[in-house]
Amino acid sequence: MSIETTFMKYSHGKKGTICSTLKPEARKFWSLSLNICSRMEEDLREMSSVILVDADEQHNEEKRGRIKADAKDKVNIRSKST
């Protein structure tokens, strides 16, 4: 879609195609758009992956055992403070 839009915007005039898209400004736009689109596609694939956080990448504070221990500590603190 981006390429077609770019072609229509920069290479198309009222009477059809105007010369080639070898003008410096058009070349810059085309070369940068490929990199940007590729990067966006890669980021979207990464965000939509099934495994969001690998177990090895988790911090110790985020693991189940630590969460349960923190919950027990909170209960103990509440019982001692009341």
N, C-alpha and C positions, 0 to 999 in steps of 0.2 A: 504494500500500500504506500509506503513512504517513497519508494522509488518512482512509482507512477505519479504521485503527487509532485515530486521534485521535477520530473520530466515535464509535466503539464505547466508547472509554475515558471520554470527557467528556460525551457526549450520550445515552448509552444506560444505562438502569437495568434492574432486574428486570422491570418492567412495560412495557418498550419505551422509546421516546424520551422523555427528560425535557426539557421546554421546548425552547428554541432554544439555540444555542451563542453567544449574545450576552452571556454573562457576561464580565466584564473578563478573568478569567484564561484563559478559553477563547479569546477574541479574540487575546490576546497570543500564545498557543501557536500558533494557526493562522497569524497574520501572520508570525511568526518562522520557522515551519517551511517556508513557501514560499521565503523567502530562502535558508535553509540548504540546502534540496534543490536549488535552482537553482545555487547556488555549487558544491555537490558534483558535480552533473552537468557543469558547465563544467570543473571540475578533472579529472574522469575523462576527458572528451573530449580535453583538452590532454595528459594523460599518455599516452593511447593513440594519439596521432597518429603517422602513419608517419614524418614527418620530426621526429626528436627534437631535433637541433641544426642550426640553419641555418648555412651556411658563413660568413656574415657575422658571426654571433654567436660564432664560435670565437675563442679567444684564440690569439695567435701560437704559444705554447708547445704547443698542441694540434694544430697542423697537421702533415701528413706530413713536409714538408721539415725542420722543426725536430726532429721525432722521429728522423729518419734521421741528422741532424747530431749529435744527442745520443748516438746509438748509436755513431757513429764516434769521437766524443770519448772515450767510455768504453773503447773498444778501444785507442785510443792511450794513454790513461792506464794501462791494465793492462799494455800492452807496455813502457812506460817504467818502470813500477814493479817489474817482475820481472827 
